[in-house]
Amino acid sequence: MKITRLETFLVKPRWLFLKIHTDEGLVGLGEPILEGRAKTCAEAVAELEPYLIGKDPRRVVHHWQAMYRHAFYRGGPILTSALSGVEQALWDLAGKSLGVPVYHLLGGPTRDRIRLYKGGGDPETIRDWVAKGFTAFKTGPAGGREARIVENKAFVDRAVERFAQLREAAGPEVDIAIDFHGAISPQTAKLLIKQLEPYQPMFVEEPVQCQNVDVLAEIARSTHLPIATGERVFTKWGFREILEKHAATILQPDLCHAGGIFETRLIAGMAEAYYAGIAPHNPLGPISLAACIQLDASIPNFIAQEHTTLGEGYLKNPFVFRDGYVDLPTGPGLGIELDEDALEDKIDHDWRNPESYLAEDGSVVDW
């Protein structure tokens, strides 16, 4: 089997899908996207095409090594996201050629179903989704406005009170994580975490910028709450420092950014040696979710899977949610097939990252 061409296309609301075509008629699917940089990622994929044309797609790890290491300038969010989507599609082809799900190629399933968690920012939404079977959620700090470098007591009190309302609505059996998005300063993050401790968030995600590993480690040592990070960390080399410095006990690699399925499997193995859990980041599309589920099925230290869609309107057979979980797909490769007819009105988009400014003086604040 040989690769004949690569095809990328923009898909609403903000995604980039990839098809890798072969001379045997099999097509591999991937999602090589970085939010707000879809066209740049598409060009990066196109630059990988000359290497891939004519190659056997089933040599997945070999191709990953070649595409990563033959670039003198390695890594970074754009190049690694392009590489991640290509790698997903190569695994899809490898599984399809053998007639087995990708998780069988990674050692077989370690579980029978995958726990999902959902975003929920208000008590009513939490109650509705609990009634539908969800047992885990994630929210953000609702301080009433954009956070400043040094925050006042009112901001902290509002954010903590909102989380307390969510905890009351959900009850003690339900997990609720909180994501600071790295947009809270270290000074304010420490105050917030201390005040949140009585309500026991499942984890505190990106309490500060993930590049600030030493401060992440300091925060992790100062609280009993689990610290999570990883959506903006790339490859096993990026996660090594997080683990060595004990900066987080829950890692959140994004399979569309961190290097793909097998690279994230290696990251999960590193995390297992440090008794850390894996909760893959995924605010993206159904191909990304399918790749995550294959990885989730194959690792022992999986916690819960983020998602935004189950594939309705994109996949011929969307994932089915039941009692907080989805069952493992049994189809070959990633176990999904695009619904080309449903996709017709979703092709192309011009999504951009939001622009935020502090109301008081117009200065830039973090996303």
C-alpha positions in Angstrom: 0.0 0.0 0.0 1.3 3.4 -1.0 0.2 6.9 -0.2 -0.9 8.8 -3.3 -2.1 12.2 -2.0 -3.0 14.3 1.0 -6.2 16.4 1.1 -7.0 19.0 3.8 -10.3 20.9 4.1 -11.6 23.5 6.5 -14.7 22.4 8.5 -17.0 24.5 10.6 -16.9 25.7 13.3 -13.0 26.0 13.4 -11.5 22.7 12.4 -9.2 21.3 9.7 -9.7 17.7 8.5 -7.2 15.6 6.6 -7.6 12.6 4.3 -4.6 10.6 3.3 -5.4 8.6 0.1 -3.7 5.4 -0.9 -3.4 3.3 -4.1 -5.5 0.5 -2.5 -8.5 2.8 -2.0 -8.2 3.1 1.8 -8.4 6.6 3.2 -7.0 7.7 6.5 -8.5 10.5 8.6 -6.7 13.0 10.8 -7.3 16.4 12.4 -4.1 18.5 12.0 -5.4 21.7 13.5 -4.2 24.5 15.9 -7.1 26.7 16.9 -7.0 29.9 15.0 -4.2 28.7 12.7 -6.1 26.3 10.4 -4.7 27.7 7.1 -1.2 27.7 8.4 -1.5 24.1 9.5 -2.9 23.1 6.1 0.2 24.6 4.5 2.4 22.7 7.0 0.7 19.5 6.1 1.3 20.3 2.4 5.0 20.6 3.1 5.0 17.1 4.5 3.3 15.7 1.4 6.5 15.2 -0.7 8.0 13.0 2.0 4.8 10.9 2.3 3.9 10.3 -1.3 4.8 6.8 -2.4 5.5 5.6 1.2 3.7 2.7 2.9 1.5 4.4 5.6 1.8 1.5 8.0 5.3 2.4 9.1 3.8 5.0 11.4 6.5 5.4 14.0 9.3 5.5 11.3 7.5 8.2 9.4 6.9 10.2 12.6 10.6 10.0 13.4 11.6 11.1 9.9 9.1 14.0 9.7 10.1 15.2 13.1 13.9 14.7 13.1 14.7 15.6 9.5 13.4 19.1 10.2 16.4 21.1 11.6 13.9 23.3 13.4 11.7 20.9 15.4 8.5 21.1 17.3 6.4 24.1 18.1 2.6 24.3 18.0 2.2 24.5 14.2 4.6 21.9 13.0 3.7 19.4 15.8 -0.1 19.9 15.1 0.4 19.2 11.5 2.5 16.1 12.4 -0.2 15.0 14.9 -3.0 15.0 12.3 -0.9 13.2 9.8 0.1 10.6 12.4 -3.6 10.0 13.3 -4.4 9.4 9.6 -1.5 6.9 9.3 -2.8 4.9 12.3 -6.2 5.0 10.8 -4.8 3.4 7.6 -2.8 0.9 9.6 -5.8 -0.3 11.5 -8.0 -0.3 8.4 -5.4 -2.4 6.4 -5.5 -5.0 9.2 -9.2 -4.8 10.0 -8.7 -3.9 13.7 -9.2 -0.8 15.9 -6.0 1.2 16.6 -6.2 0.3 20.3 -5.6 -3.3 19.3 -2.3 -2.2 17.7 -1.4 -0.5 21.0 -1.7 -3.6 23.1 -5.5 -4.0 23.3 -8.1 -2.3 25.5 -7.5 -1.7 29.2 -11.2 -0.7 29.7 -14.5 -1.4 28.1 -15.9 2.2 27.9 -14.6 5.8 28.1 -15.7 8.3 30.6 -16.5 11.8 29.2 -16.6 15.1 30.9 -18.4 18.2 29.7 -18.2 22.0 30.1 -20.7 23.5 32.5 -20.7 27.1 33.7 -23.9 27.5 35.6 -25.9 25.4 38.1 -28.9 24.8 35.8 -26.7 23.4 33.0 -24.9 21.2 35.5 -28.2 19.8 36.8 -29.5 19.2 33.3 -26.4 17.3 32.2 -26.2 15.3 35.5 -29.8 14.2 34.7 -28.6 13.0 31.3 -25.9 10.9 32.9 -22.7 13.0 33.1 -20.6 12.5 36.2 -17.8 15.0 35.4 -17.6 18.6 34.3 -15.2 21.5 33.8 -15.7 25.2 34.4 -13.7 28.4 34.5 -13.1 31.0 37.2 -16.1 33.4 37.0 -14.8 36.5 38.7 -17.2 38.8 36.8 -14.5 40.3 34.5 -11.1 39.7 33.1 -8.5 39.0 35.7 -5.8 41.5 36.6 -2.3 40.8 37.7 -3.1 41.5 41.4 -6.8 40.8 42.1 -9.0 42.2 44.9 -11.0 40.2 47.4 -14.3 40.8 45.5 -13.0 39.0 42.4 -11.8 36.0 44.4 -15.0 35.9 46.4 -17.2 36.0 43.2 -15.2 33.2 41.6 -15.3 31.0 44.6 -19.0 31.6 45.2 -19.8 30.6 41.7 -17.8 27.4 42.0 -19.6 26.7 45.3 -23.0 27.1 43.5 -21.9 24.5 40.9 -20.7 22.1 43.7 -24.1 22.5 45.4 -26.0 21.8 42.2 -23.9 18.8 41.3 -23.5 17.2 44.7 -20.5 15.5 46.2 -20.5 12.5 43.9 -20.0 14.5 40.7 -16.5 15.7 39.7 -16.0 19.4 38.7 -12.7 20.6 37.4 -11.8 24.3 37.0 -9.6 25.6 34.2 -7.7 28.9 34.8 -6.5 28.8 31.1 -3.1 30.1 32.2 -4.7 33.5 32.2 -4.5 34.0 36.0 -1.4 35.5 37.5 0.6 33.4 40.1 -0.4 36.0 42.7 -4.1 35.5 42.1 -3.9 31.8 41.3 -2.6 31.0 44.8 -5.4 32.9 46.4 -8.1 31.3 44.3 -6.8 27.7 44.8 -6.7 28.2 48.6 -10.3 29.4 48.7 -11.4 26.6 46.3 -10.0 23.8 48.4 -13.1 23.2 50.6 -15.1 22.5 47.4 -12.6 19.9 46.1 -12.3 20.5 42.4 -11.4 17.4 40.5 -8.3 19.3 39.3 -7.1 22.8 38.7 -6.1 23.2 35.1 -3.3 25.6 34.0 -3.4 27.7 37.1 -0.6 29.7 35.5 1.0 29.7 32.1 2.3 26.2 31.4 5.7 27.5 30.4 6.2 28.7 33.9 7.0 25.2 35.1 8.8 26.2 38.3 5.8 28.2 39.5 3.5 25.3 38.6 5.6 23.1 40.7 5.5 25.6 43.6 1.7 25.8 43.4 1.4 22.0 43.2 3.4 21.7 46.5 1.3 24.3 48.2 -2.1 22.6 47.7 -3.8 19.3 48.2 -5.7 19.8 44.9 -4.5 18.0 41.8 -2.8 20.4 39.3 -3.3 19.7 35.6 -1.6 20.9 32.5 -0.6 19.9 29.0 -2.8 21.2 26.3 0.0 23.6 25.3 2.9 21.2 25.9 4.3 19.3 22.9 5.9 15.8 22.6 7.5 13.6 25.2 10.3 16.1 25.6 8.0 18.9 26.6 6.3 16.7 29.2 9.5 15.5 30.7 10.1 18.7 32.6 6.6 18.8 34.0 7.0 15.3 35.4 10.6 15.7 36.7 9.7 18.8 38.6 6.4 17.4 39.9 4.6 20.4 38.4 1.3 18.4 37.7 -0.2 15.1 38.6 -2.7 15.1 35.8 -1.4 15.5 32.2 -3.6 16.8 29.4 -1.8 16.2 26.1 -3.8 17.2 23.1 -3.6 14.5 20.4 -3.9 17.1 17.7 -1.0 19.2 19.1 1.3 16.9 21.2 2.4 14.6 18.5 -0.4 12.3 17.8 -1.6 8.9 19.1 1.6 7.0 19.7 3.5 10.1 21.0 0.7 10.6 23.6 0.9 6.8 24.4 4.6 7.4 25.3 3.7 10.5 27.4 1.1 8.4 29.2 3.8 5.8 30.0 6.1 8.4 31.3 3.3 9.7 33.5 2.5 6.3 34.8 6.0 6.0 36.1 5.3 9.2 38.1 1.9 8.0 39.3 0.3 10.7 37.2 -3.1 10.4 35.3 -4.0 11.3 31.8 -7.1 13.4 30.8 -6.6 14.3 27.2 -7.4 17.8 26.1 -9.9 18.0 23.2 -12.0 21.0 22.3 -11.9 20.0 18.7 -13.8 17.8 16.2 -15.0 14.2 15.9 -11.7 12.9 14.3 -9.8 14.3 17.3 -12.3 12.6 19.7 -12.0 9.3 17.8 -8.2 9.4 18.1 -8.5 10.3 21.8 -10.8 7.3 22.4 -8.3 4.9 20.8 -5.6 6.2 23.1 -7.9 6.3 26.2 -8.7 2.6 25.6 -5.1 1.6 25.6 -3.6 3.2 28.7 -4.0 2.2 32.4 -3.9 5.8 33.8 -6.7 7.4 31.9 -9.1 9.7 34.0 -11.7 11.3 31.7 -12.1 12.6 28.2 -12.9 16.2 27.2 -15.1 16.6 24.2 -17.3 19.1 22.4 -19.1 16.9 19.9 -20.0 13.2 19.6 -20.0 13.6 15.8 -23.6 14.4 15.0 -23.7 16.0 11.6 -20.1 14.9 10.9 -20.0 11.1 11.2 -22.2 8.4 9.7 -22.3 6.7 13.1 -21.7 9.3 15.9 -20.5 8.1 19.3 -23.4 7.2 21.7 -23.3 8.6 25.2 -24.7 6.5 28.0 -24.5 6.8 31.7 -21.4 9.0 31.6 -19.5 6.9 29.1 -19.2 6.0 25.4 -18.5 2.4 24.4 -15.3 1.5 22.6 -15.6 1.6 18.8 -15.2 -1.7 17.2 -14.6 -0.6 13.6 -11.1 -0.7 12.0 -8.6 2.1 12.4 -10.1 5.1 14.2 -13.5 3.4 13.9 -15.3 6.3 12.2 -16.5 7.3 8.8 -17.3 10.9 7.7 -20.8 11.7 6.5 -19.9 13.5 3.3 -23.5 14.6 2.6 -23.9 16.1 6.1 -20.5 17.9 5.7 -21.5 19.7 2.5 -22.8 22.8 4.3 -20.0 22.8 6.9 -17.0 23.3 4.5 -14.8 26.3 5.0 -14.6 28.8 7.9 -12.7 31.9 9.0 -12.6 31.4 12.7 -10.1 33.6 14.6 -8.9 33.6 18.2 -10.8 36.0 20.4 -9.3 39.4 21.3 -9.7 40.4 25.0 -8.8 43.7 26.6 -9.0 45.0 30.2 -12.0 47.3 30.4 -10.4 49.8 32.7 -7.4 50.7 30.4 -7.7 48.8 27.2 -4.5 46.7 27.8 -4.3 43.2 26.4 -5.3 40.3 28.6 -4.6 36.6 28.0 -7.0 34.4 26.0 
